[in-house]
């Protein structure tokens, strides 16, 4: 949500950009998609940062009549990230990964 307003940020707000991966042949127009969110970062796991991004993503998807089936948060551990992403990719139509792309050494999503 936009800071302090309780309202959604503008759709063009680049702070809320995320990468998406859809399975080959997935019909992206259906509301029956199995959408899963993978949130990454030790700062989310420790509570230092509150996860507001998944709420924004879920609300944007809801505007398209698409619900989120599953949401998982994983710390900055490359093996855990690989395992969870592989599991989600095997079972979801669409995986949205959020986090782990900051300027610190422990942000591993890009790898």
Residue frames as a rotation matrix with the C-alpha (Angstrom) as fourth column:
UNK 1
0.579 0.815 0.000 0.00
0.815 -0.579 0.000 0.00
0.000 0.000 -1.000 0.00
UNK 2
0.152 -0.493 0.857 1.09
0.274 -0.812 -0.516 3.54
0.950 0.313 0.012 -0.48
UNK 3
-0.667 -0.568 -0.482 2.90
0.585 0.000 -0.811 4.78
0.461 -0.823 0.333 2.59
UNK 4
-0.914 0.205 -0.350 0.48
0.212 -0.496 -0.842 5.93
-0.346 -0.844 0.410 5.26
UNK 5
-0.686 0.668 -0.287 -2.55
-0.726 -0.611 0.315 6.26
0.036 0.425 0.905 2.96
UNK 6
-0.336 0.563 0.755 -4.09
-0.168 0.753 -0.636 2.81
-0.927 -0.341 -0.158 3.04
UNK 7
0.712 0.565 -0.416 -4.51
-0.469 -0.058 -0.881 3.16
-0.522 0.823 0.224 -0.74
UNK 8
0.558 -0.502 0.661 -2.89
0.687 0.726 -0.028 1.18
-0.467 0.470 0.749 -3.50
UNK 9
-0.278 -0.709 -0.649 0.09
-0.006 -0.674 0.739 2.82
-0.961 0.209 0.183 -5.21
UNK 10
0.387 0.367 -0.846 -0.25
-0.811 -0.301 -0.501 3.83
-0.439 0.880 0.181 -8.85
UNK 11
0.892 0.022 0.452 0.13
0.127 0.946 -0.297 0.84
-0.434 0.322 0.841 -11.17
UNK 12
0.745 -0.641 0.187 3.10
0.141 -0.123 -0.982 2.50
0.652 0.758 -0.001 -12.86
UNK 13
0.672 -0.499 0.547 4.98
-0.739 -0.406 0.537 2.82
-0.046 -0.765 -0.642 -9.54
UNK 14
0.303 -0.631 -0.715 8.26
-0.446 0.569 -0.691 0.98
0.842 0.528 -0.109 -10.26
UNK 15
-0.498 -0.474 0.726 8.81
-0.858 0.149 -0.492 0.21
0.125 -0.868 -0.481 -6.57
UNK 16
0.061 0.638 0.768 6.16
-0.613 0.631 -0.475 -2.45
-0.787 -0.442 0.430 -6.93
UNK 17
0.272 -0.055 -0.961 7.53
-0.907 0.319 -0.276 -4.16
0.321 0.946 0.037 -10.03
UNK 18
0.090 -0.271 0.958 8.00
-0.546 0.792 0.275 -7.92
-0.833 -0.548 -0.076 -9.90
UNK 19
-0.688 -0.378 -0.619 9.10
-0.725 0.397 0.563 -10.70
0.033 0.836 -0.547 -12.21
UNK 20
0.307 0.815 0.492 6.59
-0.694 0.545 -0.470 -13.31
-0.651 -0.197 0.733 -13.35
UNK 21
-0.824 -0.490 -0.285 7.04
-0.560 0.623 0.546 -16.71
-0.090 0.609 -0.788 -14.93
UNK 22
0.286 0.950 0.124 4.14
-0.846 0.311 -0.434 -18.57
-0.451 0.019 0.892 -16.51
UNK 23
-0.225 -0.283 0.932 4.18
0.066 0.950 0.304 -22.23
-0.972 0.130 -0.195 -17.51
UNK 24
-0.940 -0.132 -0.316 4.31
-0.300 -0.130 0.945 -22.78
-0.166 0.983 0.083 -21.29
UNK 25
-0.695 0.714 -0.088 0.82
0.319 0.416 0.852 -22.89
0.645 0.564 -0.516 -22.76
UNK 26
-0.581 0.489 -0.651 -0.80
0.710 -0.089 -0.699 -21.18
-0.399 -0.868 -0.295 -19.77
UNK 27
-0.048 0.666 0.744 -3.93
0.710 -0.501 0.494 -19.24
0.702 0.552 -0.449 -20.68
UNK 28
-0.855 -0.414 -0.312 -3.28
0.512 -0.576 -0.637 -15.96
0.084 -0.704 0.705 -18.86
UNK 29
-0.651 0.666 0.365 -6.87
-0.436 -0.721 0.538 -14.80
0.622 0.191 0.760 -19.40
UNK 30
0.089 0.730 -0.678 -8.49
0.265 0.639 0.722 -17.34
0.960 -0.243 -0.137 -17.09
UNK 31
0.187 0.039 0.982 -9.40
-0.820 -0.544 0.178 -16.66
0.541 -0.838 -0.069 -13.49
UNK 32
0.975 0.209 0.075 -8.63
-0.218 0.838 0.501 -20.29
0.041 -0.505 0.862 -12.61
UNK 33
0.279 -0.951 -0.133 -4.89
-0.255 0.060 -0.965 -19.84
0.926 0.303 -0.226 -12.57
UNK 34
0.766 -0.244 -0.596 -2.85
0.638 0.406 0.654 -21.42
0.082 -0.881 0.466 -9.81
UNK 35
0.420 -0.588 0.691 -0.89
-0.103 -0.788 -0.608 -18.31
0.902 0.184 -0.391 -8.81
UNK 36
0.669 -0.297 -0.681 1.80
0.740 0.352 0.573 -18.61
0.070 -0.888 0.456 -6.17
UNK 37
0.775 -0.408 0.483 3.92
-0.349 -0.913 -0.212 -15.88
0.527 -0.005 -0.850 -4.59
UNK 38
0.425 -0.739 -0.523 7.52
0.858 0.512 -0.027 -16.41
0.288 -0.438 0.852 -3.48
UNK 39
0.886 -0.155 0.437 8.77
-0.260 -0.946 0.192 -13.67
0.384 -0.284 -0.879 -1.19
UNK 40
0.397 -0.830 -0.392 12.44
0.742 0.541 -0.395 -13.58
0.540 -0.134 0.831 -0.37
UNK 41
0.010 -0.564 0.826 14.62
-0.174 -0.814 -0.554 -11.86
0.985 -0.138 -0.106 2.16
UNK 42
-0.480 -0.289 -0.829 15.96
0.729 0.394 -0.559 -12.23
0.488 -0.872 0.022 5.67
UNK 43
-0.984 0.077 0.164 14.52
-0.141 -0.891 -0.431 -8.81
0.113 -0.447 0.888 6.47
UNK 44
-0.106 0.990 -0.097 11.00
-0.724 -0.010 0.690 -10.14
0.682 0.144 0.718 5.88
UNK 45
0.116 0.089 -0.989 11.66
0.315 0.941 0.121 -13.34
0.942 -0.326 0.081 7.83
UNK 46
-0.685 -0.489 -0.540 12.98
0.652 -0.082 -0.754 -11.39
0.325 -0.868 0.375 10.84
UNK 47
0.341 0.885 -0.318 10.15
0.938 -0.342 0.054 -8.88
-0.061 -0.316 -0.947 10.82
UNK 48
-0.476 -0.593 -0.649 12.47
0.510 -0.788 0.346 -5.95
-0.717 -0.166 0.677 10.14
UNK 49
-0.891 0.259 -0.374 10.50
-0.453 -0.581 0.676 -5.29
-0.042 0.772 0.634 6.94
UNK 50
-0.186 0.910 0.370 6.74
-0.165 0.342 -0.925 -5.74
-0.968 -0.233 0.087 6.71
UNK 51
-0.854 -0.061 0.516 5.60
0.447 0.421 0.789 -7.54
-0.265 0.905 -0.332 3.56
UNK 52
-0.080 0.836 -0.543 3.22
-0.195 -0.547 -0.814 -5.10
-0.978 0.041 0.206 1.91
UNK 53
-0.638 -0.259 -0.725 4.18
-0.725 -0.114 0.679 -6.10
-0.258 0.959 -0.115 -1.63
UNK 54
-0.956 0.292 0.032 2.25
0.288 0.905 0.312 -9.38
0.062 0.308 -0.949 -1.64
UNK 55
-0.212 0.914 -0.346 -0.89
0.515 -0.197 -0.834 -7.49
-0.830 -0.355 -0.429 -0.57
UNK 56
-0.109 0.109 -0.988 -0.47
-0.619 -0.785 -0.018 -5.13
-0.778 0.610 0.153 -3.53
UNK 57
-0.886 -0.253 -0.390 0.12
-0.464 0.533 0.707 -8.05
0.029 0.807 -0.590 -5.91
UNK 58
-0.769 0.636 0.069 -2.92
0.591 0.748 -0.303 -9.92
-0.244 -0.192 -0.950 -4.56
UNK 59
-0.023 0.781 -0.624 -5.11
0.179 -0.611 -0.771 -6.83
-0.984 -0.129 -0.126 -4.90
UNK 60
-0.352 -0.165 -0.921 -3.95
-0.802 -0.455 0.388 -6.21
-0.483 0.875 0.028 -8.46
UNK 61
-0.989 0.003 -0.146 -4.63
-0.070 0.869 0.491 -9.85
0.128 0.496 -0.859 -9.34
UNK 62
-0.509 0.855 -0.095 -8.06
0.588 0.266 -0.764 -9.64
-0.628 -0.445 -0.638 -7.69
UNK 63
-0.146 0.412 -0.899 -8.88
-0.481 -0.824 -0.299 -6.75
-0.864 0.389 0.318 -10.04
UNK 64
-0.502 -0.111 -0.858 -8.43
-0.846 0.270 0.460 -9.35
0.181 0.956 -0.229 -12.80
UNK 65
0.599 0.779 0.187 -10.54
-0.796 0.553 0.244 -11.91
0.087 -0.295 0.952 -10.90
UNK 66
0.255 -0.613 -0.748 -7.43
0.009 0.775 -0.632 -13.95
0.967 0.154 0.203 -10.14
UNK 67
0.914 0.082 0.397 -6.74
-0.392 -0.071 0.917 -15.21
0.103 -0.994 -0.033 -6.63
UNK 68
-0.182 -0.983 0.001 -3.47
-0.862 0.159 -0.481 -16.17
0.473 -0.089 -0.877 -5.00
UNK 69
0.602 0.392 -0.695 -3.37
-0.179 0.915 0.362 -19.88
0.778 -0.094 0.621 -4.23
UNK 70
0.679 -0.486 -0.551 -0.22
0.733 0.489 0.473 -19.96
0.040 -0.725 0.688 -2.10
UNK 71
0.665 -0.543 0.513 2.34
-0.380 -0.837 -0.394 -17.57
0.643 0.068 -0.763 -0.64
UNK 72
0.706 -0.541 -0.457 5.71
0.703 0.618 0.353 -18.60
0.092 -0.570 0.816 0.79
UNK 73
0.807 -0.535 0.249 8.44
-0.541 -0.840 -0.053 -16.48
0.237 -0.092 -0.967 2.37
UNK 74
0.720 -0.669 -0.184 12.04
0.675 0.737 -0.037 -17.73
0.160 -0.098 0.982 2.28
UNK 75
0.677 -0.567 -0.469 15.15
-0.040 -0.665 0.746 -16.12
-0.735 -0.487 -0.473 3.74
UNK 76
0.605 -0.543 -0.582 18.31
-0.794 -0.360 -0.490 -15.38
0.056 0.759 -0.649 1.80
UNK 77
-0.124 -0.561 0.818 19.44
-0.391 0.786 0.479 -18.99
-0.912 -0.261 -0.317 1.42
UNK 78
-0.413 -0.100 -0.905 20.22
-0.903 -0.087 0.421 -20.07
-0.121 0.991 -0.054 -2.15
UNK 79
-0.984 0.037 -0.174 19.33
0.008 0.986 0.166 -23.76
0.178 0.162 -0.971 -1.61
UNK 80
-0.482 0.863 -0.152 15.98
0.454 0.098 -0.885 -22.91
-0.749 -0.496 -0.439 -0.02
UNK 81
-0.094 0.414 -0.905 15.23
-0.602 -0.748 -0.280 -20.47
-0.793 0.519 0.319 -2.83
UNK 82
-0.697 -0.242 -0.675 16.10
-0.706 0.400 0.585 -23.04
0.128 0.884 -0.449 -5.49
UNK 83
-0.943 0.333 -0.022 14.03
0.328 0.911 -0.248 -25.76
-0.062 -0.242 -0.968 -3.81
UNK 84
-0.275 0.895 -0.350 10.96
0.302 -0.266 -0.916 -23.60
-0.913 -0.357 -0.197 -3.28
UNK 85
-0.173 0.181 -0.968 11.09
-0.782 -0.623 0.024 -22.05
-0.599 0.761 0.249 -6.74
UNK 86
-0.883 -0.176 -0.436 11.39
-0.418 0.719 0.556 -25.50
0.216 0.673 -0.708 -8.35
UNK 87
-0.765 0.643 -0.016 8.43
0.547 0.637 -0.544 -26.79
-0.340 -0.425 -0.839 -6.33
UNK 88
-0.083 0.752 -0.654 6.31
-0.060 -0.659 -0.750 -23.78
-0.995 -0.023 0.100 -7.23
UNK 89
-0.429 -0.148 -0.891 7.27
-0.847 -0.278 0.454 -23.95
-0.315 0.949 -0.006 -10.89
UNK 90
-0.988 0.016 -0.157 6.20
-0.038 0.941 0.337 -27.60
0.153 0.338 -0.929 -10.96
UNK 91
-0.558 0.808 -0.190 2.76
0.796 0.456 -0.399 -26.95
-0.235 -0.374 -0.897 -9.48
UNK 92
-0.052 0.534 -0.844 1.76
0.211 -0.820 -0.532 -23.38
-0.976 -0.206 -0.070 -10.39
UNK 93
0.541 0.265 0.798 0.56
0.838 -0.094 -0.537 -21.77
-0.067 0.960 -0.273 -13.58
UNK 94
0.451 -0.352 0.820 2.17
0.105 -0.892 -0.440 -18.50
0.886 0.284 -0.365 -12.54
UNK 95
0.304 -0.455 -0.837 4.93
0.952 0.113 0.284 -17.81
-0.035 -0.883 0.468 -10.01
UNK 96
0.671 -0.114 0.732 5.56
0.037 -0.982 -0.186 -14.25
0.740 0.152 -0.655 -8.91
UNK 97
0.130 -0.737 -0.663 8.88
0.961 0.259 -0.100 -13.69
0.245 -0.624 0.742 -7.13
UNK 98
0.718 0.162 0.677 9.27
0.045 -0.981 0.187 -10.62
0.695 -0.104 -0.712 -4.98
UNK 99
0.878 -0.424 0.222 12.35
-0.368 -0.300 0.880 -9.44
-0.307 -0.854 -0.420 -3.12
UNK 100
0.540 -0.740 0.401 15.99
0.455 0.657 0.601 -10.35
-0.708 -0.142 0.691 -2.99
UNK 101
0.391 -0.389 0.834 17.16
0.865 -0.154 -0.477 -7.80
0.314 0.908 0.276 -5.51
UNK 102
0.990 -0.009 -0.142 18.53
0.058 -0.885 0.463 -5.15
-0.130 -0.466 -0.875 -3.20
UNK 103
0.607 -0.794 0.039 22.06
-0.496 -0.417 -0.762 -3.78
0.621 0.443 -0.646 -3.03
UNK 104
0.293 -0.512 0.807 23.31
-0.897 0.144 0.417 -6.09
-0.330 -0.847 -0.417 -0.28
UNK 105
-0.599 -0.712 -0.367 25.48
-0.791 0.599 0.129 -9.22
0.128 0.367 -0.921 -0.64
UNK 106
-0.807 0.281 0.519 22.77
-0.055 0.840 -0.540 -11.51
-0.588 -0.464 -0.663 0.80
UNK 107
0.237 0.902 -0.360 20.21
-0.589 -0.162 -0.792 -10.71
-0.773 0.400 0.493 -1.91
UNK 108
-0.621 -0.628 0.469 20.40
-0.209 0.709 0.673 -13.87
-0.756 0.320 -0.572 -4.02
UNK 109
0.358 0.883 0.302 17.31
0.045 0.307 -0.951 -13.93
-0.933 0.354 0.070 -6.25
UNK 110
0.587 -0.148 -0.796 19.16
-0.765 -0.422 -0.486 -12.71
-0.264 0.894 -0.361 -9.35
UNK 111
-0.560 -0.825 0.076 21.54
-0.771 0.553 0.315 -15.67
-0.302 0.118 -0.946 -9.09
